[in-house]
Amino acid sequence: MLTQKFTDIFTEMFTEMFTGVTYPAVSVAAPPSTVSGTISGGSVFVRRVGLVVAVCAALAVGGCATASPPAPPRVAKPGNVGGSAAAGATTSATSSPTGGSGSSATATSGAAPATPSAPSLPQLPQLPGGGRTLLPDYRLVGFAGVPGSAAMGRLGIGSLDDRAKELVRVGKPYADGRRVMPVLELIATIVQPQPGRDGKWRSRVSPQVVDDYLAAARKVHGILLIDIQPGRADFLDEVKSYERWLTQPDVGIALDPEWAMGPGQVPMTVFGHTTGAKIDEVAGYLASIVKAHDLPEKALVFHQLRVSIVSDEKAIRRHPGVAIIKSVDGIGNRAEKTTTWTSLTKNLPPAVNPGFKLFYEEDARHGPLMTPKQVLALRPKPDYVLYE
């Protein structure tokens, strides 16, 4: 039963993605011929398996990202004293060829000495909407996805710039006393149905894709989150491969532990798992980047759709300059999603903030999509709302 669903979803999504679209020639592995065992929450799992396999064929994936991202804007720290005007006031007039009245003011007898300009304070990188703190100053509202795949999220539909503008409109009702920060969550490391040359069961989008998504985020004064489905790779190793982008003030990380495989585990046959210690390790690394580059606060999101996917969350500690958020990813109607929400947020560690995920298609199959008013009525109130 699970195998047949897997095959049907794979075929449907593969057809959707390749209709009218030209991609580079790639080799696509067939889905596993057998899936052993019964998996709790299988409908959600199978749907995700099909989507991941389909999108693998659509992307130009390769080695580690190496290109430098475009430079972000830098905003002067509030209270800066500019020296340009004062410096302009001390500019000497040029002498005339004949040495007449056009001679330099500094050479004129009795002229007042020039007043040195006040030194400018260092400019500190700011968040796109201003300031250096994400939470609680902002509520984050995001779209997820990858290029060319509507099945993998809103960001795979049509023009990326159009989706970014749509996100701004979608986010407005979520303000509720805060500023809204648009978030583009790019699934950049994608789990694979085959081990690949390095045996890690994952691949990465091209550096150009990351640049394109970052540029789109900046056009709407938002941030980019680089989402990681690690396969058998280590979360921290994958995060470090994107360091060129993480040194920017408007780039953070999202982790998908349901795709974190242990030794001997094969993606798309079992749910993955990670620990609070692994998440804390990534948070510590991001904090070190923030400190080294004097950056504003970064977001670190980890997705979770069932309790068993993350163990020992109490190991997640506070780290200066890092806002850690758990995104609750359950699929269903309002009542079902609220039940999942309550289960996964009732024992949040002090270092972890709540986030909530909505699925445009999957949730709608179970009932009306929850409205912003209904989402904001959840307790605790979400700091991050993501649409896929």
Buried (B, 14 or more C-beta within 10 A) or exposed (E): EBBEBBBEBBEBBBEBBBEEEEEEEEEBEEBBEEBEEEBEBBEBBBBBBBBBBBBBBBBBBEEEBEEEBEEBEEBBBEEBEEEEEBEEEEEEEEEEEEEEEEBEEEEEEEEEEBEEBEEEEEEBBBBBBEBBEBBEBBBBBBBBBBBBBBBBBBBBBEEBEEBBBBBBEBBEBBBEEBEBBBBBBBBBBBBBBBBBEEEBBBBBBBBEBBBBBBBBBBBBBBBBBBBBBBBBBBBBEBBBBBEBBBBBBBBBBBBBBBBBBEEEBBBBBBBBBBBBBBBBBBBEBBBBBBEEEBBBBBBBBBBBBBEEBBBBBBBBBBBEBBBBBBBBBBBBBBEBBBEBBEEBBEEBBEBBBBBBBBBBEBBEEBEEBBEBEEBBEBEEEBBBBBBB
